[in-house]
Amino acid sequence: MNIAKSIQRYMYLKRLNQGQLADVSGLTHATLSRIKHGYIPSLETVVKLADGCNVKVSTFIAAGEK
């Protein structure tokens, strides 16, 4: 599971910058930055990211595996 890759993919697909993704997900910019640098997020955080991207959690996670 590579959540950092999922973040990058959905930022590209949704044309969002890191701050915008943080806003729509209800997370802080710092949280996204930590995840992109290797921090493993909680399930709650992954759910917020998926919700912010308007996709199922399973779809969000799978995007990082491609």
Phi, psi and chi 1 to 4 in degrees:
 res  aa     phi    psi   chi1   chi2   chi3   chi4
   1 MET       -  118.0  172.5  170.0   71.6      -
   2 ASN  -120.4   90.8 -169.5  -28.7      -      -
   3 ILE   -67.3  -32.5  -61.5  -58.0      -      -
   4 ALA   -60.5  -40.2      -      -      -      -
   5 LYS   -67.5  -37.8  -77.6 -173.9  179.5  179.6
   6 SER   -61.9  -43.1  -64.2      -      -      -
   7 ILE   -59.6  -49.3  -70.7  170.8      -      -
   8 GLN   -59.7  -44.1  -72.4  -65.6  -22.4      -
   9 ARG   -62.4  -46.8  179.8  160.7  174.6   77.5
  10 TYR   -74.7  -27.7  -82.6   99.9      -      -
  11 MET   -62.8  -40.7  -76.2  174.1   57.2      -
  12 TYR   -68.2  -49.7  172.7   78.1      -      -
  13 LEU   -63.6  -38.5  -69.1  173.3      -      -
  14 LYS   -92.6   -1.7  -58.6  -70.7 -176.4  172.0
  15 ARG    55.1   51.5  -61.6  178.2 -173.7 -155.1
  16 LEU  -115.0  145.1  -60.5  171.1      -      -
  17 ASN   -90.3  176.0   63.3   38.4      -      -
  18 GLN   -61.5  -40.3 -168.6  166.2  -42.8      -
  19 GLY   -64.7  -40.4      -      -      -      -
  20 GLN   -66.4  -42.5  -68.4  167.9  -36.3      -
  21 LEU   -63.4  -40.3  180.0   57.5      -      -
  22 ALA   -59.7  -45.0      -      -      -      -
  23 ASP   -61.5  -50.0  -71.7  -16.3      -      -
  24 VAL   -70.9  -20.3  -61.8      -      -      -
  25 SER   -93.4  -12.5  -60.3      -      -      -
  26 GLY    75.3   26.6      -      -      -      -
  27 LEU  -114.6  169.7  -59.1  169.9      -      -
  28 THR   -91.4  157.5   64.9      -      -      -
  29 HIS   -58.9  -39.2 -172.8  -78.6      -      -
  30 ALA   -63.2  -38.3      -      -      -      -
  31 THR   -63.0  -46.0  -62.3      -      -      -
  32 LEU   -62.0  -40.5  -74.4 -178.2      -      -
  33 SER   -61.6  -43.8 -178.6      -      -      -
  34 ARG   -62.2  -42.8  -76.2 -170.1  -57.6 -129.7
  35 ILE   -62.7  -43.8  -65.4  167.8      -      -
  36 LYS   -64.8  -19.5  -72.2  173.3   65.4  177.1
  37 HIS  -104.0   17.9  -72.5   95.3      -      -
  38 GLY   111.8   -9.6      -      -      -      -
  39 TYR   -65.8  135.0  173.7   79.9      -      -
  40 ILE   -92.4  116.6  -62.3  172.2      -      -
  41 PRO   -78.1  160.9   31.0  -36.1      -      -
  42 SER   -73.2  164.7   67.6      -      -      -
  43 LEU   -61.1  -38.4  178.5   57.5      -      -
  44 GLU   -58.3  -41.1  179.2 -177.9   -7.0      -
  45 THR   -67.2  -41.2  -61.5      -      -      -
  46 VAL   -63.3  -39.9  175.1      -      -      -
  47 VAL   -62.0  -43.2  169.2      -      -      -
  48 LYS   -62.2  -41.7  -73.5 -178.9  179.4 -176.5
  49 LEU   -62.6  -46.9  -74.3  164.7      -      -
  50 ALA   -61.9  -43.9      -      -      -      -
  51 ASP   -61.1  -42.0  -73.0  -13.3      -      -
  52 GLY   -63.2  -27.5      -      -      -      -
  53 CYS   -94.8    0.0  -67.7      -      -      -
  54 ASN    59.7   41.7  -64.1  -44.8      -      -
  55 VAL  -133.6  162.2  -64.0      -      -      -
  56 LYS   -68.0  153.1  -66.5  179.5 -177.0  177.9
  57 VAL   -58.4  -42.6  172.3      -      -      -
  58 SER   -62.5  -38.2   58.6      -      -      -
  59 THR   -68.6  -40.8  -57.6      -      -      -
  60 PHE   -62.1  -46.8 -176.6   81.0      -      -
  61 ILE   -64.7  -43.8  -68.7  171.3      -      -
  62 ALA   -61.1  -29.8      -      -      -      -
  63 ALA   -62.1  -27.7      -      -      -      -
  64 GLY   -80.4  -10.8      -      -      -      -
  65 GLU   -91.2  -10.8  -57.2  -58.6  -43.9      -
  66 LYS   -80.1      -  -66.3 -179.8 -179.4  179.5
